[in-house]
């Protein structure tokens, strides 16, 4: 059995789709499974024990006509692979077209009306309801393939060598680590950085053994610097400093993560780490931390969740601004004492 999974981006979406891979491999152990993924995210899946190979998707490069020959070369490689199943979990027009061009024996995807990708599929799987979580929607393809759905699998297997590198490189010791994620792709998904700084003051005073790992991309470095100035001896500003696998292992050693709605939040949920997830414009029942919706903090407003990347409320970003540092601290304190 040879299988191709298409889920090129984003980080959170790829993490949420991993249970499909785990269950396919568990119930079809002799299968060869390949994953089509954006090259920027490929390190997340490199050397994965359940994958036979990775098929790179160069989204930015292939947008330019001069790089189209690379895309055609990728398609030419895929077609003679004779995949038995091709599973498109991205359900965009481009992923549907690429899945169809792979020329597998059976093509299954998700039924997302807005993109029209379902026209490429042999079978499309609808979302059971508006509030069905993304993980459950992805998993819904498996019963149609005769694969049982359960949670008896390691979502993100540990990488011992990378874990050792993290502990050695940053001298993590035996401290109680709290991960903070102040950035987010949408500006209106960001809890104010001043609130994160105040929260660190509260937590540092209440938990003298706590240290703080501030995670994010290089674009979040200024946010991390602002927060770390509150407790410079106890904060590591790791924004832009870690690889994807290192970020995963950092979260594995942390006792708690306090985060906006971001990809690393889904990593922490997959690892089963205690969370405080701060939600504003997005709907946690659809895309919140899977299995930890009781870890979500949000404010009820007439417009929230709006599912929009720009705020149009009379009080801009009130859905997050109204979450005080004191409220988040109390929630986090209980998590750390449980």
N, C-alpha and C positions, 0 to 999 in steps of 0.2 A: 504494500500500500504506500503510495506516494502522495503527499499532501502539500499544498501551498496555502499559507495564510497571508492575507493582505491586511495589514494595519500599520501604515507607515508613520503616523503621528496622531496626536501629540504624546508627550511623555505619560501623562495621566491616562490617556486612552489606551496606550500600549500596555501599561501595567494592568489596567482593568480587563484587558483581553487575554492576559496570560493564562487564566484558568482554562480557556479553551484548549490551548496547547497542552497544559498539564494533563487534562482528562483524555485528550486524544492519544497521547503517548502512553498513559497508564493503561488504557483499554486496548490499544493497538501497539504493543511494545515493539513489534518488528517494523513499524512504519518509519518511513523517512519523511521528516517534516521540515519544510523551508518557510522562512518568514520574509515578506517584502516590507522593508522598513527604511525610513529616511536615514541617510548615512550619518546624520548628527546624533541619532539615537541608537545606532548599531552597537556601540559599546555596551549598552544595557543587556544585549542578548548574545554577545560574543562568548563562545565556549559554554553556552547553555547546554546542560546535559540532555535536554529533550529535543534539541534542534540538530538537524543534519547540516543545515547551512542557512546563510543569510543572503537575500537578494537585495542589493542596494537600490534605493530610490533617491536620485539626486534632484530633489524638487527645485532648488534654486538654479542649479546649472541647466537643467533641462527646460527651464522656462525660456532660455535663449536659443534661437534657431541654430546657431553654430554648434550647439552641443546635442542636437537631435540625433546625430549618428550614434552617440553613446546610448541613447534610449532605445534606438532600433536594435543595437547590438544586444542589449539586455533582453528584449523581446525574442530575438533570434535564439538566444540561449534557452529561454524558457520553453518555447514551443516543442522542441524535441524531448523535453524531460518526461512527457507522457504522464502528467499528474492525474491520479485517479479522482481526487477532490481538489477543487479550488474554492476557498472560503474567503469572501470579501467582507471584512468587518468594518471597513471604512465607509462604505456606501456613498461614495462621491462619484461623480461622473467619470473622473479620470481613473479612479481605482476600479470601477466597474469595467471600463474599457480595457484597462491593463489585464484584469482578470480574464476577460473574454479572449484577449489576444494570447493568453497563456495556453489556450487550446486544451484545457483539461477535459476529462471524461464527464465530470459533473460539476457545475458551478452553482454555488449557493451564496446568497448575500442577505443583507438586511433591507427591509422595505422602508426606505426613506423617500417620501414623495417629492420633497423639495429638490432633489438632485436628479431623479430619473434614472439612477443607476440600475434599478430593478429590471429595466428592459434588457439588460445583458444576462440576467440570471436564468438558470433552469428552475430555481426555486428561491423565493424571497420569504423572509421571516419577519412578520410584523412585530412591533413593540406592543406588548400586551395592553399597556395603558400609558397615558402621558407621564405618569409618575413611576413607571417601571424603571428600576435602576439600570444603568448602562451594563453593569456586569451581568445581570440577569438576562438582559436582551442578547448579549453576546452568547451566553450559555444556551440560549433557546435554540441555537442552530443544532446543538448536539443530539437531542432526541430524534431529530429528522434523519440523522446519520446512524442511528442505533447506538449512540454512546450515552451511558448513564451520567447523570449530573449529581455530583456530591462535592463535599469540601475536604476530602481526604487526600491532600497533596500539599507539598511545599510550594507556596506561591512564588517566593524569591529565594531559591537555595543560596546558602551562604557561600561566599568565595573566600576561603581561609587565607589565601595569600594576600588578597586585597585588604582583608580585615587586619592582618598583621602589619601591612604597610600603613594603614590609617593609625593604628595604635603607636607605631614607631615614629612615623613622620610628625605627628602632632602631640606625641607624649600625653596620651589621654589619661593614663593612670587609672585610678579607681574612683574618680570623682562622679558625682551624680550629674549627668549631662542633660540639659534641656535644650532641644533644638528649636530655633525660631526661624520662621520663613516670612520675612516682611514684604517680599515682592509678589507680584502676580502679573499675568499677561495683560489683563484689563486694569487700568488705573482705578476704576471704581470697585475692584475686588480687593483693594488694599486697605486694611485697617491702618489708621494713621501711624506713621513711624514714631511720632511723639508718644503715642499710647504704648507702643512696644517698649520704648525707653523707660516710661514710667512703670510698666509691668516688670521690667528687669529690676528696677529699684525695689519694688515690693517683694519679688521672689528672692532676691539676694539677701534681703534683711531677714526673711522668714526661714530660708534654707541656707545656712552658712556654708554647707558643703557643695552647693550647686554651682555649676559652671555652665556657660551658654555657648552653643555652637550656632552661629548665625549663617544660615544657608541661603544660596541664591546664585544667580548668574553674575557675570561681570557687570551687567547693567544695574545690579542691586548693591554694588560695592559701597556707594555713598550711603544707602540706607543702613547697611551693616556698620559702617563707620560711625554714623550718628548714634546708633544703639550702643555700640561697644564703648563709647566714651563715658557712658554711665558707670560701668564697672570694667575698666580697661584690663585689670589683672585677671578677670574671670570670664571675659568674653573672647571668643575666637571669631574674627570676621572672616568666614570662609567663602564669601561671595566671589565667584569666579576662580576659586582656588582648587576645587575638587573636580575629578572626573565623575561621570555618571556612576560607575561602580563604587567609587569612593564615597559618594553621597549616600548610596544605599547602605554601605557598611557603617557610615557615621550614624545613620538613623537606627541601625540595628543595635548600636551600643548605647543609644540614648534612653532615658527613663520616661521622657515625655516630649511631645512635639506640639508647639503652639503655632498655628499656621493659617494663612489665608487659603482660599480655594485654589490650589495649585497642583501640579504634577507630583512634587515630593509628598504632598499630603496623601496621595493615593499609594505612594511607596510605603509610607508609615502604616497606613491601614493594611496593606498587604502583608507587612511584617508583624501585624498584631500589636503595634505599639500604642500605648495610651496617647490620646489626642485631645487637643482643644482646637476645633476647626471653626474659623470665623467666617460666616456666610452673610452676604448682602444681596447682590442682584441675581445670584444663581439659586437653583432649586436643589437642595441636598438630597431629596428623595430620588432624583434622577442621577445626580453626579456627585453626591456626597461621599464621605469615607465609608466604603462598603463594610457592613457589619458593625459600624460604630456611629450610627445616626444619633445616638444619645450623647455623642461627643461634640455635636454641633451647637454653636451659639449663634443666634440670630435675633433680630428685632422685627416684630410684626408691624408692617406699614401697608397702607392701601396699595402701594405700587410694587411691593416686594413679595416674591422674586419677579423682577421684570424680564430677566434673561437678556438684557441689553448691555452692550459694552460702554454706553454713555448714560449718565444719570440725567433725568429730566424732572426730578422731584423739586418742589419749591425750596427744600433744604438740601442742597447737593450732598450726595453720599451719606445721607442721614441713616440709612440702614446699617452702616458700619460705624459712623461717627457716634451714634447713640449707644454703642457698646463701650462702656467705660472701662478703663484699666482696672478699677476696683472689682468690677463684676467678673472680668476675665481672670483676675488673680484668685478670687474665691473659687471659681470653677477649677482652675489649675491646682490650687492648694489641695482640694479634695482628691484630685487625681493622684497627686504625689503622695498623699497619706493613705490611700486605699491599699 
